[in-house]
Amino acid sequence: MADTQDFLCLVINLDGSTARMASISESLGCTGIRFERLSAFDGRRLNLADVADYDAEAARRYMGRELVGGEIGCYYSHLNAARAFLQTDLSHCLVIEDDAAPDAALKTIVAGAIAFLDRHDPDWKIVNLGNERMKIFRPLLTLPGARGDYRLCAAYYFPMTTGGILWSRAGARAFVEGHRTIFAPVDNYFRHWITRAGGGYAFQPRPVSTTDAESDITHPGTQQRSRRGRTLLYGLRKQRRLLVDKLIASLARIRDRRRTEG
């Protein structure tokens, strides 16, 4: 594997989570990727009434429920990662959460994706490397990995989860400068934003899977998160959100197909 690495890699890790840090350090060591640790924002004990940029009413309208401190902490962790990246002079940044399980060939996979996207879409923003549940996408490039082949796809309906995210500088800047209020968990926000703005990509299957470790920064568990502060219209708002996003994504795929075929 070549020693060159033209991208920054940040690992989000909660202070005190030493076992998780040791695990991801070993995994990334096998890939040859140099990385820096970024302290995760611990939102578990936040008083959300004191969080100036959290909009609970907007969350109820968009998500059909309120958020919890762990979700706010995860959002801030990724916002801080993008800000840290922009403090460097590098053009790309790989952000990894500490429960990630990367393919041993991740370094060359990331380098291949960067090279392709910089040539074919100079305005690209973000690549999701950690969720293979793809809908409304278009395969573009196949890259070999240790576990098998991976297809880089245009992701019109941007996939969820943030275990492995690759930023362009333009994408990270747009995320940071566009931040006003928090009204959704960060992966929901990425889907909302990128589905509308474009410039989103993802892999199928995923080169960054996850371990079985429960998330630290999004505690309490998923069941508790999903039911806290639900409105009576929770189900309707969720279905509306999904249908609107899928419609926008489908129209974008049609436009892209016509442009490429024309």
Backbone torsions as a table, in degrees:
resi	resn	phi	psi	omega
1	MET	NA	136.7	-178.2
2	ALA	-66.5	149.8	-179.3
3	ASP	-81.3	-16.5	-177.1
4	THR	-70.2	142.7	175.8
5	GLN	-145.0	110.3	-174.0
6	ASP	-97.8	13.1	179.5
7	PHE	-130.9	151.7	173.9
8	LEU	-80.8	144.8	172.5
9	CYS	-126.4	123.7	178.0
10	LEU	-116.0	133.3	176.9
11	VAL	-108.2	119.7	178.1
12	ILE	-83.2	120.3	-175.1
13	ASN	-144.7	130.0	-179.6
14	LEU	-72.7	137.2	176.6
15	ASP	-55.0	131.5	-178.8
16	GLY	94.4	-13.6	179.0
17	SER	-87.9	66.0	-173.0
18	THR	-72.0	-36.0	-179.9
19	ALA	-65.4	-40.9	178.8
20	ARG	-66.3	-38.7	179.0
21	MET	-65.6	-39.1	178.5
22	ALA	-64.1	-39.5	-178.8
23	SER	-65.8	-48.5	-178.4
24	ILE	-70.3	-30.7	176.4
25	SER	-62.4	-42.4	178.1
26	GLU	-65.2	-43.0	-179.3
27	SER	-63.6	-46.2	179.6
28	LEU	-69.4	-29.6	175.3
29	GLY	-60.0	-35.1	178.9
30	CYS	-70.5	-22.7	179.3
31	THR	-85.5	-17.5	-175.6
32	GLY	82.5	9.3	-179.0
33	ILE	-85.6	125.8	172.0
34	ARG	-79.8	139.7	-175.2
35	PHE	-143.6	164.2	173.5
36	GLU	-123.1	142.9	177.0
37	ARG	-82.7	136.5	174.5
38	LEU	-119.3	122.9	-178.5
39	SER	-64.7	124.6	179.0
40	ALA	-69.5	149.3	174.6
41	PHE	-80.7	120.7	-178.4
42	ASP	-90.1	103.3	-178.0
43	GLY	-100.3	8.9	-171.1
44	ARG	-65.7	-27.8	-178.0
45	ARG	-111.8	18.2	178.7
46	LEU	-65.7	141.7	165.2
47	ASN	-91.6	104.9	-171.4
48	LEU	-63.9	-20.1	176.0
49	ALA	-66.2	-20.2	-179.3
50	ASP	-95.8	-1.5	-178.6
51	VAL	-89.8	105.7	-169.1
52	ALA	-62.4	-34.5	-175.6
53	ASP	-98.8	11.8	172.2
54	TYR	-91.4	123.8	-179.0
55	ASP	-108.8	93.7	-176.2
56	ALA	-64.1	-37.5	-179.5
57	GLU	-66.0	-41.4	177.1
58	ALA	-64.7	-36.1	177.4
59	ALA	-64.0	-41.9	178.8
60	ARG	-64.8	-37.3	179.3
61	ARG	-70.0	-42.7	-173.6
62	TYR	-85.5	-47.5	-176.8
63	MET	-90.7	-20.3	-173.8
64	GLY	80.0	12.2	-179.6
65	ARG	-161.4	168.2	173.2
66	GLU	-85.5	163.4	174.4
67	LEU	-93.9	169.9	174.6
68	VAL	-119.1	167.1	-174.2
69	GLY	-57.5	-37.0	-179.8
70	GLY	-63.3	-36.2	178.0
71	GLU	-69.5	-38.2	175.4
72	ILE	-63.3	-41.8	179.1
73	GLY	-62.3	-40.9	178.6
74	CYS	-64.8	-41.2	177.8
75	TYR	-60.1	-50.4	-179.6
76	TYR	-61.6	-36.0	179.3
77	SER	-60.5	-44.4	179.7
78	HIS	-73.2	-34.0	175.4
79	LEU	-64.6	-42.3	178.5
80	ASN	-66.3	-34.6	177.0
81	ALA	-64.1	-44.2	178.3
82	ALA	-63.1	-39.9	178.1
83	ARG	-64.8	-42.3	178.8
84	ALA	-62.5	-41.2	176.8
85	PHE	-58.8	-44.3	-177.2
86	LEU	-69.5	-14.2	174.9
87	GLN	-78.9	-10.7	177.8
88	THR	-96.3	176.0	175.8
89	ASP	-104.8	15.5	-180.0
90	LEU	-82.9	157.7	-174.1
91	SER	-96.1	-16.1	-175.7
92	HIS	-142.5	152.5	-178.8
93	CYS	-144.1	129.8	173.5
94	LEU	-99.2	122.1	178.6
95	VAL	-110.5	123.5	-176.3
96	ILE	-121.3	131.7	171.5
97	GLU	-83.6	154.8	-167.3
98	ASP	-76.8	0.0	173.7
99	ASP	-102.0	17.0	-178.1
100	ALA	-78.1	153.1	175.4
101	ALA	-130.3	87.2	-173.3
102	PRO	-78.1	150.1	169.8
103	ASP	-60.7	142.9	-178.0
104	ALA	-61.8	-22.3	179.8
105	ALA	-96.5	20.7	-174.0
106	LEU	-58.7	-35.2	-178.1
107	LYS	-60.1	-46.3	-179.7
108	THR	-73.9	-30.6	176.5
109	ILE	-64.4	-46.5	179.0
110	VAL	-63.5	-44.8	-179.9
111	ALA	-61.7	-39.9	178.8
112	GLY	-66.2	-40.4	178.3
113	ALA	-64.8	-43.1	179.7
114	ILE	-61.2	-47.7	-178.0
115	ALA	-60.4	-43.2	-179.3
116	PHE	-66.8	-48.0	-175.7
117	LEU	-68.4	-37.9	178.4
118	ASP	-63.1	-30.4	178.0
119	ARG	-79.2	-43.1	-168.8
120	HIS	-97.8	-19.7	178.4
121	ASP	-149.1	81.3	-178.2
122	PRO	-58.9	-16.8	-178.9
123	ASP	-97.6	11.8	-178.4
124	TRP	-61.9	152.7	-174.4
125	LYS	-115.0	-48.8	-167.3
126	ILE	-153.0	146.0	174.4
127	VAL	-124.4	129.5	173.6
128	ASN	-93.3	118.2	-179.3
129	LEU	-101.9	2.6	-169.1
130	GLY	-122.6	11.3	178.8
131	ASN	-140.5	117.4	-176.5
132	GLU	-97.0	5.4	178.6
133	ARG	-83.0	80.7	-173.0
134	MET	-92.0	137.5	172.1
135	LYS	-137.4	139.7	176.6
136	ILE	57.6	74.0	-175.9
137	PHE	-143.1	171.7	177.0
138	ARG	-139.8	117.7	179.5
139	PRO	-65.2	141.1	-176.6
140	LEU	-125.3	-39.0	-169.8
141	LEU	-153.4	139.8	174.7
142	THR	-107.5	129.8	179.6
143	LEU	-123.1	135.3	-179.4
144	PRO	-79.2	145.4	175.7
145	GLY	-134.2	179.2	179.3
146	ALA	-69.8	-31.9	-178.1
147	ARG	-91.0	-8.5	-176.5
148	GLY	143.7	-167.0	-179.7
149	ASP	-88.3	149.4	178.9
150	TYR	-125.6	134.6	178.3
151	ARG	-100.5	122.9	171.6
152	LEU	-81.9	129.1	-173.9
153	CYS	-127.9	146.7	165.6
154	ALA	-71.6	122.7	-173.9
155	ALA	-107.7	90.9	-178.5
156	TYR	-69.9	-35.5	174.6
157	TYR	-105.1	91.8	-166.4
158	PHE	-62.7	129.3	-174.9
159	PRO	-73.3	157.8	-177.4
160	MET	-82.6	176.4	-178.8
161	THR	78.3	152.6	-176.8
162	THR	-131.6	28.5	-179.4
163	GLY	-65.2	-30.0	177.4
164	GLY	-146.2	113.6	-177.3
165	ILE	-127.1	134.3	175.0
166	LEU	-113.9	122.6	-179.0
167	TRP	-104.2	142.3	157.8
168	SER	-85.1	164.2	178.7
169	ARG	-64.8	-39.3	179.0
170	ALA	-63.5	-39.5	179.8
171	GLY	-66.2	-45.6	178.9
172	ALA	-63.2	-39.8	178.9
173	ARG	-64.1	-41.5	179.1
174	ALA	-63.7	-39.1	177.8
175	PHE	-62.6	-49.0	-177.2
176	VAL	-67.5	-49.2	-175.9
177	GLU	-72.7	-23.5	179.4
178	GLY	-86.0	-6.5	-177.6
179	HIS	-70.0	126.0	174.9
180	ARG	-126.3	-60.3	179.3
181	THR	-135.1	159.2	175.8
182	ILE	-101.8	118.5	-179.8
183	PHE	-128.7	3.8	-178.4
184	ALA	-157.7	155.6	170.1
185	PRO	-56.5	156.5	-170.1
186	VAL	-61.9	-35.7	-179.8
187	ASP	-72.3	-34.5	173.0
188	ASN	-64.7	-39.3	179.3
189	TYR	-64.5	-43.6	178.9
190	PHE	-58.7	-41.9	178.2
191	ARG	-62.7	-47.2	179.8
192	HIS	-57.4	-48.4	-175.4
193	TRP	-70.2	-54.6	-172.4
194	ILE	-71.0	-33.5	176.7
195	THR	-59.8	-33.0	179.3
196	ARG	-87.7	-39.2	-174.3
197	ALA	-85.8	-25.5	-175.0
198	GLY	80.2	178.9	-179.8
199	GLY	85.0	16.6	-179.4
200	GLY	-105.0	142.0	-178.6
201	TYR	-137.9	163.9	179.3
202	ALA	-158.5	166.7	179.6
203	PHE	-109.3	149.1	172.1
204	GLN	-139.1	120.7	-9.1
205	PRO	-69.5	-176.2	-173.8
206	ARG	-87.1	131.6	175.5
207	PRO	-81.9	-8.9	175.8
208	VAL	-123.9	100.2	175.7
209	SER	-92.3	-170.9	-179.3
210	THR	-125.8	156.3	173.2
211	THR	-80.2	-179.3	179.2
212	ASP	-87.4	2.8	-177.6
213	ALA	-68.7	136.7	177.2
214	GLU	-70.3	141.8	-179.0
215	SER	-62.2	136.4	175.0
216	ASP	-82.8	-45.0	-169.1
217	ILE	-81.6	-8.9	177.9
218	THR	-114.2	16.3	172.6
219	HIS	-61.2	142.4	4.7
220	PRO	-75.7	178.9	-169.7
221	GLY	-65.6	170.5	-174.5
222	THR	-58.7	-41.7	-178.3
223	GLN	-60.5	-44.0	179.7
224	GLN	-67.0	-40.0	179.7
225	ARG	-61.0	-45.8	-170.4
226	SER	-71.6	-20.9	-175.4
227	ARG	-103.1	-14.4	-176.7
228	ARG	-71.1	128.0	173.5
229	GLY	67.8	23.0	179.0
230	ARG	-64.9	139.7	172.2
231	THR	-86.4	167.6	177.5
232	LEU	-65.3	-22.0	-178.9
233	LEU	-97.9	18.7	-176.0
234	TYR	-52.5	-51.7	-177.0
235	GLY	-62.6	-42.1	179.7
236	LEU	-65.5	-42.1	-179.1
237	ARG	-68.4	-36.0	176.0
238	LYS	-64.0	-47.8	-179.8
239	GLN	-64.2	-38.1	176.8
240	ARG	-62.8	-43.2	179.9
241	ARG	-59.8	-46.3	-178.7
242	LEU	-65.7	-43.9	-177.7
243	LEU	-66.4	-41.9	179.6
244	VAL	-64.0	-45.3	-179.4
245	ASP	-63.7	-40.3	179.5
246	LYS	-67.3	-36.0	177.2
247	LEU	-65.4	-46.5	178.4
248	ILE	-60.3	-44.1	-179.0
249	ALA	-65.1	-41.0	-180.0
250	SER	-63.8	-42.3	178.0
251	LEU	-64.5	-38.1	178.4
252	ALA	-65.6	-39.4	177.9
253	ARG	-64.9	-40.6	178.1
254	ILE	-62.4	-45.8	179.1
255	ARG	-62.0	-40.9	-179.1
256	ASP	-66.0	-41.1	179.3
257	ARG	-63.3	-44.0	178.8
258	ARG	-63.4	-38.0	-179.7
259	ARG	-67.2	-44.0	-178.2
260	THR	-72.0	-34.9	-179.9
261	GLU	-78.7	-22.7	-179.5
262	GLY	-81.5	NA	NA
